[in-house]
């Protein structure tokens, strides 16, 4: 499929993609709250700013999109046909950062 948008319009579209309060995150938060769990959101003091922090249980949850984090065997992850090298580097960096943050969180207990 060819690129049907002009660069300025494509840039605008990409700028509208949210990083917080996404639909999957909201579904998980609503479920947890309905089950009596209380949590903190996006704790800046923890590596990777976890989406949900359950202090009482010493646990965190990271709600990650399959495309942006390059999840293997995910139906939503397809490497774009344009600027393939740039996208693969970007997704590889995101994966590396995710691994580092997970390791730091585990070391914190």
Secondary structure, DSSP 8 states (H G I E B T S, - for coil): ----S-HHHHHHHHHT--SSS-HHHHHHHHHHHHTT---EES-TTSTT--SEEEGGGTEEE----TTTTT-TT-TT----SSSHHHHHHHHHHHHHHHHHHHHHHHHH-
